[in-house]
Amino acid sequence: MAQLQDISRRIASVSNTRKTTKAMEMVAGARLRRAQARIESLRPYAERMIELMQEVARHADTSEKFALLETHEEEKRVGIVMLTGDRGLAGAFNSNILRHGLELHDSIHAEGKEVVWIVIGKKGCSSMRFRGHSLSEAVQGITDRPKYSDAAGIAKSIVDMYASYELDKVHLVYNHFKTPMEQVVTDQVILPMGGEVAEVIAVAEAEGATEGDFIYEPNAAAILNDLLPTYVDTALYRALLESTASEHGARMTAMRSASENAEEMIEHLTLRMNRARQAAITQEILEVVAGAEALS
């Protein structure tokens, strides 16, 4: 009987755990859908930003220097902006980012360069401090529902450090969302600017400044110089949204797996309990039969 009671208690405990994981899976799923909708709504803005920069660059005197496009002659200090979550129970979401960030740190450090950490998310901040790393910036409490203003504040600090030569290069490390079951760790160099932004400027330089339908005040180059930091804001905000969607997707998948494991455990424990009950009944019958034979 003691064994039956113990198994029954375990079944009740696992059932309660399954209810919790099922509820967390549903919450994560709802948050994931909202995060995906926000990513989709940002896409037209990001595309229009590139178009606007391209248009302004065509009418700008590109012989002027743009601080965020310039590659520093010496790379002494490299910034790593690492995006993690504020909460756990999300599978390998946080550990994958931390592993890549630390590997990147080691490779940069091996080249004799100093690493400056800018960490977003409670899990990343606590893990890095536990490992003895000093953080230039530690941002917590924004990863569940990141705002554009959050990204703009962090981006301004990064841009200021790069423009003043406190940083010579900046890596952005985050989880890119593909599916709820697949998140890809992404390492993007956001400063100096490259990729589509550098291509826009290169095309403008090749074409030369042209007359347009708009009058730019004070001039097109000054406006382009103001647009470049805004592009960094947008890139960081998009990465925050991707990271948030990845976290909710990873948590939903982890909780679904936990719920399925709980169901399997309940089935296994129920089978054990039925066998134990059957054995107890058989034992009682044998005892009754043995007692009857002893009396006859």
Backbone torsions as a table, in degrees:
resi	resn	phi	psi	omega
1	MET	NA	-37.4	-179.8
2	ALA	-61.8	-39.0	179.1
3	GLN	-65.4	-41.0	178.8
4	LEU	-62.2	-42.4	179.6
5	GLN	-65.1	-39.5	179.4
6	ASP	-63.9	-44.8	179.3
7	ILE	-65.1	-40.4	179.3
8	SER	-61.6	-40.8	177.9
9	ARG	-64.2	-40.5	179.5
10	ARG	-65.3	-39.9	177.7
11	ILE	-62.0	-43.2	179.3
12	ALA	-63.3	-40.8	-179.8
13	SER	-65.0	-46.0	-180.0
14	VAL	-66.1	-35.8	178.2
15	SER	-63.1	-41.0	177.3
16	ASN	-64.5	-40.3	177.8
17	THR	-63.2	-40.4	179.5
18	ARG	-63.0	-39.1	177.5
19	LYS	-61.3	-41.4	-179.8
20	THR	-65.6	-48.4	-178.2
21	THR	-65.8	-34.4	178.3
22	LYS	-66.1	-41.6	178.3
23	ALA	-65.1	-42.1	179.1
24	MET	-64.9	-35.8	177.3
25	GLU	-62.9	-43.2	-179.3
26	MET	-66.6	-41.3	178.8
27	VAL	-64.3	-45.7	179.3
28	ALA	-61.8	-37.6	178.6
29	GLY	-63.7	-42.3	178.7
30	ALA	-65.1	-41.9	179.3
31	ARG	-67.8	-35.0	177.9
32	LEU	-62.5	-43.8	-180.0
33	ARG	-61.9	-39.1	177.8
34	ARG	-66.0	-42.0	-179.5
35	ALA	-64.4	-40.3	178.1
36	GLN	-63.6	-39.0	178.8
37	ALA	-64.3	-36.8	179.4
38	ARG	-69.7	-36.5	176.7
39	ILE	-63.3	-44.7	179.8
40	GLU	-63.0	-39.1	-178.4
41	SER	-71.0	-24.6	179.6
42	LEU	-78.6	-27.7	-173.5
43	ARG	-55.2	-47.4	178.7
44	PRO	-61.2	-35.5	178.6
45	TYR	-64.2	-45.7	-179.3
46	ALA	-63.7	-40.3	179.2
47	GLU	-66.0	-41.3	179.5
48	ARG	-67.2	-32.7	177.7
49	MET	-60.7	-45.2	178.6
50	ILE	-63.5	-42.9	179.2
51	GLU	-61.3	-41.7	-179.8
52	LEU	-65.2	-43.4	178.8
53	MET	-63.3	-38.5	179.0
54	GLN	-64.1	-43.1	-179.5
55	GLU	-64.2	-45.8	-179.2
56	VAL	-66.8	-40.3	-178.2
57	ALA	-61.9	-32.2	179.6
58	ARG	-64.3	-26.5	-176.8
59	HIS	-107.2	8.3	-177.1
60	ALA	-99.3	152.9	172.7
61	ASP	-81.2	94.6	-173.8
62	THR	-76.4	3.3	173.3
63	SER	-74.1	-16.4	176.9
64	GLU	-69.9	154.9	-178.6
65	LYS	-88.0	135.8	174.9
66	PHE	-115.2	113.7	-171.5
67	ALA	-56.7	-37.9	-175.2
68	LEU	-78.9	-10.4	176.8
69	LEU	-97.8	-17.4	-176.2
70	GLU	-74.4	134.8	173.1
71	THR	-89.9	125.4	-179.7
72	HIS	-69.9	140.4	-176.1
73	GLU	-60.8	-41.6	179.3
74	GLU	-116.5	133.3	175.3
75	GLU	-100.2	95.7	-179.7
76	LYS	-99.0	-38.5	-177.3
77	ARG	-125.9	123.7	-178.3
78	VAL	-116.0	129.0	178.9
79	GLY	-92.8	140.1	173.2
80	ILE	-119.9	113.2	175.0
81	VAL	-95.7	111.1	-173.8
82	MET	-113.1	124.8	-177.9
83	LEU	-102.6	115.3	175.1
84	THR	-122.3	-171.0	179.8
85	GLY	-103.6	167.5	176.3
86	ASP	-90.5	-14.9	-177.3
87	ARG	-131.2	161.3	179.3
88	GLY	-96.8	-149.7	-178.1
89	LEU	54.6	42.8	-179.8
90	ALA	-130.1	36.5	178.9
91	GLY	61.7	-133.6	-177.1
92	ALA	-93.6	13.9	-175.8
93	PHE	-53.6	-54.5	-177.0
94	ASN	-75.6	-40.8	-176.1
95	SER	-65.0	-35.5	178.6
96	ASN	-64.0	-42.4	179.0
97	ILE	-66.1	-45.3	-179.7
98	LEU	-61.3	-42.5	-179.8
99	ARG	-61.7	-45.8	-179.4
100	HIS	-66.8	-41.8	179.5
101	GLY	-60.5	-42.5	180.0
102	LEU	-69.5	-37.1	176.3
103	GLU	-64.4	-40.7	177.7
104	LEU	-64.3	-41.8	177.5
105	HIS	-58.1	-46.4	-177.6
106	ASP	-64.2	-40.5	-179.2
107	SER	-68.0	-38.3	178.0
108	ILE	-69.2	-42.7	-178.9
109	HIS	-64.7	-34.3	179.9
110	ALA	-65.5	-22.4	177.8
111	GLU	-86.9	4.5	177.7
112	GLY	81.9	18.7	-179.3
113	LYS	-103.5	152.9	177.8
114	GLU	-87.1	140.0	179.3
115	VAL	-106.3	131.0	176.8
116	VAL	-110.8	120.9	-176.4
117	TRP	-93.5	129.9	169.8
118	ILE	-125.1	106.0	-171.1
119	VAL	-113.1	132.2	178.0
120	ILE	-114.5	127.6	179.9
121	GLY	112.1	134.7	-177.0
122	LYS	-60.6	-40.7	-177.9
123	LYS	-63.2	-42.6	178.9
124	GLY	-67.8	-42.6	-179.1
125	CYS	-61.3	-48.1	-177.8
126	SER	-66.7	-39.2	-179.8
127	SER	-66.4	-42.4	-178.8
128	MET	-68.7	-39.6	177.3
129	ARG	-66.3	-38.0	178.0
130	PHE	-61.4	-33.8	179.5
131	ARG	-83.7	-0.4	175.2
132	GLY	88.7	14.5	178.7
133	HIS	-87.5	137.9	174.7
134	SER	-87.6	139.9	-176.3
135	LEU	-108.9	126.9	175.8
136	SER	-66.9	-40.3	175.5
137	GLU	-141.6	138.5	176.2
138	ALA	-129.7	112.2	-175.9
139	VAL	-112.2	125.8	-178.7
140	GLN	-130.4	157.0	173.1
141	GLY	84.3	13.8	-178.2
142	ILE	-119.3	-5.3	-169.3
143	THR	-78.0	-22.8	179.8
144	ASP	-66.7	-46.8	178.1
145	ARG	-138.4	76.5	-177.7
146	PRO	-64.7	142.8	177.8
147	LYS	-108.0	158.7	177.8
148	TYR	-61.7	-36.5	-180.0
149	SER	-63.6	-33.4	176.4
150	ASP	-62.6	-48.4	-179.9
151	ALA	-63.6	-41.0	-177.9
152	ALA	-63.8	-39.3	179.1
153	GLY	-64.1	-44.0	179.0
154	ILE	-68.1	-43.1	-178.7
155	ALA	-62.4	-38.5	179.9
156	LYS	-60.7	-42.7	178.6
157	SER	-61.7	-42.5	-179.6
158	ILE	-66.2	-46.0	-179.6
159	VAL	-61.5	-43.6	179.4
160	ASP	-61.3	-42.2	179.9
161	MET	-66.4	-36.9	179.4
162	TYR	-71.0	-43.7	-178.3
163	ALA	-65.2	-30.6	-180.0
164	SER	-93.2	10.4	177.4
165	TYR	65.4	21.5	171.9
166	GLU	-77.8	-24.1	172.9
167	LEU	-128.4	143.0	-179.4
168	ASP	-109.3	-11.4	178.2
169	LYS	-163.5	148.2	-179.0
170	VAL	-135.0	124.0	174.9
171	HIS	-100.8	139.8	173.9
172	LEU	-113.3	116.3	-176.6
173	VAL	-112.6	120.1	-177.8
174	TYR	-155.7	169.8	176.5
175	ASN	-91.0	120.8	176.1
176	HIS	-88.8	127.8	-176.9
177	PHE	-79.5	127.1	173.6
178	LYS	-114.6	-57.6	175.2
179	THR	-142.1	166.9	177.5
180	PRO	-56.3	-26.4	-179.4
181	MET	-98.4	-4.6	-177.8
182	GLU	-135.6	117.8	173.7
183	GLN	-124.5	133.5	-175.3
184	VAL	-107.0	122.4	176.3
185	VAL	-67.3	123.6	-174.8
186	THR	-118.0	133.4	177.5
187	ASP	-117.3	106.2	-175.3
188	GLN	-117.0	128.2	174.5
189	VAL	-83.1	112.4	-178.2
190	ILE	-97.0	-19.2	175.2
191	LEU	-142.5	130.6	-2.2
192	PRO	-66.2	154.1	-177.1
193	MET	-67.4	140.1	177.0
194	GLY	-139.0	-154.6	175.6
195	GLY	60.4	-133.5	-173.0
196	GLU	-66.6	-30.1	179.5
197	VAL	-68.0	-49.1	179.1
198	ALA	-61.3	-35.5	179.3
199	GLU	-65.6	-40.5	177.9
200	VAL	-59.8	-45.7	-178.9
201	ILE	-67.3	-40.4	-179.5
202	ALA	-62.3	-41.9	178.5
203	VAL	-63.6	-42.1	179.9
204	ALA	-63.3	-40.6	179.2
205	GLU	-64.3	-39.3	-179.2
206	ALA	-67.7	-38.1	-178.5
207	GLU	-79.2	-28.2	-176.4
208	GLY	81.9	161.8	-178.9
209	ALA	-66.5	136.8	-179.4
210	THR	-126.6	160.7	175.7
211	GLU	-77.6	144.1	-179.5
212	GLY	-130.1	-174.3	-179.5
213	ASP	-85.3	-6.9	-176.7
214	PHE	-114.8	153.1	172.7
215	ILE	-103.4	121.7	-177.4
216	TYR	-98.7	126.0	178.1
217	GLU	-120.2	130.4	-0.7
218	PRO	-71.6	-33.4	173.4
219	ASN	-164.9	167.0	-175.7
220	ALA	-63.8	-36.1	-179.4
221	ALA	-63.6	-40.4	179.6
222	ALA	-65.5	-39.4	178.8
223	ILE	-66.6	-41.2	177.7
224	LEU	-62.3	-38.4	178.8
225	ASN	-63.6	-30.6	177.0
226	ASP	-80.1	-29.2	-179.3
227	LEU	-72.8	-30.6	-176.5
228	LEU	-59.9	-47.2	176.0
229	PRO	-62.0	-34.4	178.3
230	THR	-64.3	-34.5	176.8
231	TYR	-65.0	-37.9	176.7
232	VAL	-64.2	-42.2	176.1
233	ASP	-54.4	-48.1	-176.6
234	THR	-65.8	-40.9	179.5
235	ALA	-62.5	-42.4	180.0
236	LEU	-69.4	-40.1	179.0
237	TYR	-63.4	-41.5	179.0
238	ARG	-64.0	-40.3	177.9
239	ALA	-63.9	-38.6	177.0
240	LEU	-62.0	-43.3	179.1
241	LEU	-65.8	-41.1	177.8
242	GLU	-62.1	-42.8	-179.7
243	SER	-64.7	-41.5	179.1
244	THR	-63.2	-46.0	178.0
245	ALA	-62.0	-40.0	179.1
246	SER	-63.3	-42.1	-179.6
247	GLU	-63.8	-46.4	-179.8
248	HIS	-65.6	-37.9	177.5
249	GLY	-64.8	-43.4	179.1
250	ALA	-65.2	-40.2	179.7
251	ARG	-67.5	-41.9	178.7
252	MET	-60.8	-44.1	179.5
253	THR	-65.1	-42.7	-179.8
254	ALA	-64.2	-42.2	-179.6
255	MET	-69.8	-34.8	176.5
256	ARG	-64.5	-42.8	178.1
257	SER	-63.1	-41.2	179.1
258	ALA	-64.4	-40.2	179.0
259	SER	-64.2	-42.3	179.1
260	GLU	-65.3	-40.4	177.5
261	ASN	-64.4	-38.1	178.5
262	ALA	-64.4	-40.9	178.5
263	GLU	-63.0	-42.1	178.0
264	GLU	-63.6	-40.2	179.8
265	MET	-66.5	-39.8	178.5
266	ILE	-62.7	-43.0	177.9
267	GLU	-60.8	-43.6	180.0
268	HIS	-64.3	-44.7	-179.6
269	LEU	-67.8	-37.3	178.1
270	THR	-63.6	-40.8	177.4
271	LEU	-63.0	-42.9	177.9
272	ARG	-62.4	-41.6	-178.9
273	MET	-65.5	-41.5	178.9
274	ASN	-64.1	-39.9	178.0
275	ARG	-66.5	-40.8	179.0
276	ALA	-65.2	-40.7	178.7
277	ARG	-64.5	-41.9	179.2
278	GLN	-62.9	-41.1	179.2
279	ALA	-64.9	-39.1	-179.9
280	ALA	-66.1	-41.4	179.3
281	ILE	-65.2	-43.6	178.4
282	THR	-59.9	-42.1	179.5
283	GLN	-63.3	-40.9	179.5
284	GLU	-64.6	-41.3	178.6
285	ILE	-62.5	-43.9	179.1
286	LEU	-61.1	-39.7	179.3
287	GLU	-65.9	-40.0	178.5
288	VAL	-64.6	-45.5	179.4
289	VAL	-61.9	-43.8	-179.9
290	ALA	-63.1	-39.1	178.9
291	GLY	-66.7	-39.7	179.5
292	ALA	-65.4	-40.5	179.0
293	GLU	-66.0	-34.3	-179.9
294	ALA	-68.3	-31.7	-178.8
295	LEU	-80.3	-24.9	-176.4
296	SER	-81.0	NA	NA
